[in-house]
Structure formats: structure tokens, C-alpha cells
Amino acid sequence: MAYFPPTNPAPLGYVKPTPGVPLSVLAGTPTAVNQDFKCYALRFDAERSPSVVNTGRVYIGHSTMNRSTGAGVLLTLEPGQNDSYYGPDRCGNMLQPDNLFVDADTAGDGVRVTAMVI
């Protein structure tokens, strides 16, 4: 059985990129929050708002990701889907959110981002 340490969710806000222009996962985070932190995992909920589901796919990846070839894409979320991306060490805060970006197929679509911090 895998060990998953207890985590504290830290909501980082909604990220709604312009299609074809990747936007940092921290773009929805208030500027008062330390942008240079590390976390255990990031949870992504593919929705426009708490009550409106996306109409197209949303992508999580590197700043240079290419949606059409898949290069640099780490996660692809269908409308209404959620998924998590874990750091290299599931027992510590090793993931740097400022290295990840969001892109979307459809204008107005995006994700709600939550950092899981130990």
C-alpha cells in the first residue's frame, strides 16, 4: 500500500489562458502570496467557474508546450475532468508550481488550481 502524507490544500485560484498562449498555474494567485513556494502536488479541476464546465480540452505542461504535437504536455483534461500532478518525491514539498503552465483549446476555458502542501 502506498503512503500518502496528510496534506493541507491551498487554493491558488482560476487560470484561464488565451488558447495557444500558455499561462502560469500561479496566474490566478493573489500577488500577496509567495510565488516561490514548493508543494507536494497540484490538483487541477477543468472548469470555467464553480458552476460552469469547460467546453474544450485544457492542458498542463511546460511553458513551451505544443498542444497539437503533445510536446511538453504533462496532463490533458477533458471538460469537467480533474487530475493531480505530483512532485518527484511524494513524501515532501518538491514541486515548484511556477514551472508549470496552462493552455486551452477554447477561449474562456480554464482550471481551478489547488496546491497540496505537507
C-alpha positions in Angstrom: 0.0 0.0 0.0 1.3 3.4 -0.9 2.0 6.0 1.8 0.4 9.4 1.2 1.2 12.0 3.9 -1.5 14.3 5.2 -1.8 17.5 3.1 -3.1 21.0 3.5 -5.0 22.3 0.5 -4.0 25.8 -0.6 -6.4 27.2 -3.3 -4.4 29.1 -5.9 -7.4 30.4 -8.0 -8.7 30.1 -11.6 -6.3 30.2 -14.6 -7.9 31.0 -17.9 -5.3 31.2 -20.7 -5.8 32.6 -24.2 -5.7 29.5 -26.5 -2.2 28.9 -27.8 -0.6 31.2 -25.1 0.4 29.1 -22.0 -0.3 30.9 -18.7 1.5 30.2 -15.4 -0.5 28.0 -12.9 0.1 30.8 -10.5 -1.7 33.4 -12.7 -4.8 33.2 -10.5 -2.9 33.5 -7.3 -3.1 36.8 -5.4 0.2 38.7 -5.6 0.4 38.8 -1.8 1.0 35.0 -1.9 4.7 33.9 -2.1 5.1 32.9 -5.7 8.3 31.0 -5.0 7.0 28.1 -2.9 7.1 24.3 -3.3 4.3 21.8 -2.8 3.7 18.1 -2.7 1.1 18.1 -5.6 -1.1 20.3 -7.7 -4.8 19.5 -8.3 -6.4 20.8 -11.5 -10.2 21.0 -11.9 -11.2 21.7 -15.6 -14.0 24.2 -15.2 -14.6 27.9 -16.1 -16.1 28.6 -12.7 -17.6 26.6 -9.8 -20.8 26.1 -11.8 -19.7 26.2 -15.5 -17.8 23.3 -17.1 -15.3 23.9 -19.9 -16.3 23.1 -23.5 -12.8 22.1 -24.7 -9.7 20.4 -23.5 -7.2 22.1 -21.1 -3.5 21.2 -21.0 -1.0 21.4 -18.2 2.7 21.4 -19.1 5.9 23.4 -19.7 5.9 27.0 -21.0 6.9 25.7 -24.4 4.2 23.0 -24.7 2.7 22.3 -28.1 -1.0 21.2 -27.9 -1.0 19.7 -31.4 2.1 17.5 -31.1 1.9 16.9 -27.3 5.5 18.1 -26.8 5.8 19.5 -23.3 2.3 18.5 -22.3 2.1 16.7 -18.9 -1.7 16.4 -18.4 -4.7 16.8 -20.8 -8.1 17.4 -19.1 -11.4 16.9 -20.8 -14.3 19.2 -19.9 -15.2 18.7 -16.2 -12.3 16.3 -15.5 -9.9 16.7 -12.6 -6.4 15.3 -12.1 -3.4 15.8 -9.9 0.3 16.3 -10.8 2.8 15.1 -8.2 6.3 16.2 -7.5 9.3 13.9 -7.8 9.1 12.9 -4.1 5.7 12.1 -2.8 6.9 12.5 0.8 7.9 16.1 0.6 7.3 19.5 -0.9 9.4 19.3 -4.0 7.2 20.5 -6.8 7.7 24.1 -8.0 4.3 25.4 -9.3 5.9 28.4 -11.1 7.4 25.8 -13.6 4.0 24.7 -14.8 1.7 26.3 -17.3 -2.0 26.0 -18.5 -3.2 26.2 -22.1 -6.7 25.6 -23.5 -8.4 24.7 -26.8 -11.3 27.1 -26.2 -11.4 30.8 -25.1 -12.8 31.2 -21.7 -11.9 27.6 -20.6 -9.5 27.1 -17.7 -8.7 25.3 -14.5 -9.1 25.8 -10.8 -5.7 25.1 -9.2 -5.1 23.8 -5.7 -1.7 23.2 -4.2 -1.3 20.4 -1.7 1.3 21.3 0.9 2.6 19.0 3.6 
